[in-house]
Amino acid sequence: MDFDNEPIAFSRKDISRYVKLPKLLTPELAEIIGIIIGDGHLEFNKKYTKTTMYLLNISGSSSEDEDYYTNRINPIFFRLFNVKFNISKRRNDELVLNLYSKAITSFFKNLGISPGKKVDDVSIPKIILNAEKEIKKGFISGVMDTEGSISFKKDYFKKHSKPLISINAKSKKIITQLRKLLEEFNLKPSIYKEEYLDKRNNKISTRYRIDLAGKESLRKYLDTINFNNPRHITKINIWEKFGFCPPNLNYSQKNQILEGKLDPNGFY
């Protein structure tokens, strides 16, 4: 798919930084779209006093995601747009990627990403839904690396050996669309509706969850789509090496286990 980027306006700063825009929808661009849908948002044409802000923001965990942001997202983004995000650490373990660019935010808006914070009816852009499988694979990877999780549930021996890939969202629409995409790769996702206490307003809210449960589902997911975020990969590597992976490990502990400096049995 070719993009018509001709009408997109570049700011003076975009021009001085030699910002470029992709001309084709590739798996790498689809992955970035998935990452933005998962952990990001656009601030487009937002007025602040005398200035107008065009911001692409992605946020995650400082302790868990820094490796992924630095060594995965930024290099891909640079190849596509010739600029990198500014990465900053904030309080409460938050890691933030910010990029101010009129051309780039306009580009993603044109692709179907709505400006503003996530809303209950957020959905997958049509260009992804209508694309070939390699594009869809890149998108799923980006969403699951940022918004998804991999955990291991207790078995008969009370070790955490039963894999579970999950992702949840307040938007039923995007969960339904994502299930259909996963089914195209012969995966068998289950959807659940759940109520939870939203600590931001102390009210009961509703969200929807996709689960891919069991060893067969994990193997098939790894063979067809795979994870690129080390926070997930390290868990899987521990599980493959020891047959189980203790819960609630931080990124440092996971690496220490893989390096032989910590015994995972010590967490039981």
Secondary structure, 3 states (H helix, E strand, C coil): CECCCCCCCCCHHHHHCCCCCCCECCHHHHHHHHHHHHHEEEEEEEEECCEEEEEEEEEEEHHHHHHHHHHHHHHHHHHHHCCCCEEEECCCCEEEEEEECHHHHHHHHHCCCCCECCCCCCCCCHHHHCCCHHHHHHHHHHHHHHHCEEEEEECCCCCEEEEEEEEEECCHHHHHHHHHHHHCCCCCCEEEEEEEEECCCCEEEEEEEEEEECHHHHHHHHHHCCCCCHHHHHHHHHHHHHCCCCCCCCHHHHHHHHCCCCCHHHHC
